[in-house]
Amino acid sequence: MSTGTQQRAATSTNWIDQNGGIYVVGIGMHAYQFPTETPYTQLGLTAVRAALVDAGLRWDQVQSAYVGTAAIGMATGRVMLRHLGSTGLAVTQVENASASGSFAFRQACMEIATGMSDVVLAVGVDKHGDGRRAANKNGLESLSDTANLPPVKFAMMARTYLRERGASVAEMAAVAVKNHGNAALNPFAQFRKPRTLDQVLASPRVVGDLTVQQCTPRGEGAAAVLLVSGHALKRLGLDAKRCVRVHASVAGSDREETGYGDAATELVRSSAQAACEQAGIAPTELDLLELHDAFSIEELLYTEAIGICEPGEGARYLARGDSQIGGRCAVNASGGLIGMGHPLGPTGIGQIAEITRQLRGEASGRQHPNARWAMAHMIGLGSVSIAHVLSTAH
Amino acid sequence: MIDQLTSLKPLHPTLYQLASDGTSLDFIFSQCPVCGTVNFPANVPGCSHCGDPLTEAPRLTRPGQGELLEFVTIHVPLIPDMQAPTIAGDIRIADGIVEEGVIGVKDESGLRTGMTLKAIAEVREAQGVYACVFVPMNEEVAT
């Protein structure tokens, strides 16, 4: 079968290895949190400064910056970054809904791979916004006022999944138990309390079988990563042992449905498969997987679609502990969108930061042992998808 | 009620109109002149299959009905001025066209996937319009 995504992967197998390869050398976070009066500049600068310190780089060494944000407004980056010094670097804003940060990271990768720059910042920052969406401005009417609202869409996907797979609501809610548990160990997470299955199930119902503790919270925060080329890595004398290499970057958007409700899972499947092909690994080789679990059902659907478990096995994979930290593949070791939070712009870059921390062996208290290969996967309203595969550099 | 409905306007005039029985709704589609694909709403600026701009596309009017594919109860208001609980469903209203609609039943007990729903007019007197609500095909519902 020849899909567009596969064609892109096949014709671009080596672009990610150009310019000596692409390495994440610094990470920084501002914890995700419920909405506050803190200016976004303060959130973002906290993350960027931490990334610079982590990498051992100066601000004037950064040649270009990509800023992922969905809700702040025009010219977010320059307004924030000038407080680090007006060095004249290129600044580009990237918006792609939930995947804004992930696409900012991909743009940074591409800029390094072309040789245009050797040291690039990808930063995601967001405040909780008014939720204005382009889909509400397209001039088309809908039969229902709730058409295309993610909670409704995923609650229906959950119903179908549970019925077809013979899984229970409790098995789905167990995703939230795991991810709240992981988040409780993550100092940058919005939620820091472990939740029992009874608590998750007893929390207020939102839509269908999804309770509030199975849904991502609203919030704000920031995440930053610094990327360098392989050539710059040597030239700047950075610590190669703390670097993480980017082996794949694949993006796509959904196609016409072939069956009811399969567009999202097919989108996830095709992008993840293409990313694994570009990295030269099988999905079952992944040790870490950060994915878009805005609603608990998504983790069951996507672990199957990405291929770390067999179709129909998602709930059992979770129940066996295979997706726990210390299991076969730690899924959302950060706490995921349910536990760590989902401030939009930072989310995808926060995934990269978590993976980097894990691959370095620095995820104190929630370290997945012997992690070597990882995938960061995001989807965004619309729908768009993006997958990155990273590994230890040494 | 029929007299009342005929004096009202549709809330979404690009999507539906009152059927000849005075209570049901007809949906308005367009048909792509290039590939024949039926599109909904009729005023989409491009065919969902081939991308034709549909500037010459004929309008088709069909009885508003379809197969219920999935349904859930929305327990809390997700948007301003929304009543909860409300039941929403995905309904296949034509080949390749699945739309989310409000289902006008008290609870989920009478619903099952695969059943046929029909679109009827729901009066919104304060706004002077009628809206679209789906009900089981054979159910007599007066709104």
Interface residues (C-beta under 8 A of the other chain):
Chain A: G139 L140 E141 S142 L143 S144 D145 T146 A147 N148 L149 P151 V152 A155 M156 R159 T160 P204 R205 V206 V207 G208 D209 E256 E257 Y260 G261
Chain B: H12 T14 L15 Y16 P41 N43 V44 P45 S48 H49 L69 E70 F71 V72 T73 I74 H75 V76 L78 I79 M82 T86 A88 G89 D90 R92 G96 V98 E99 E100 G101 V102 A119 C132
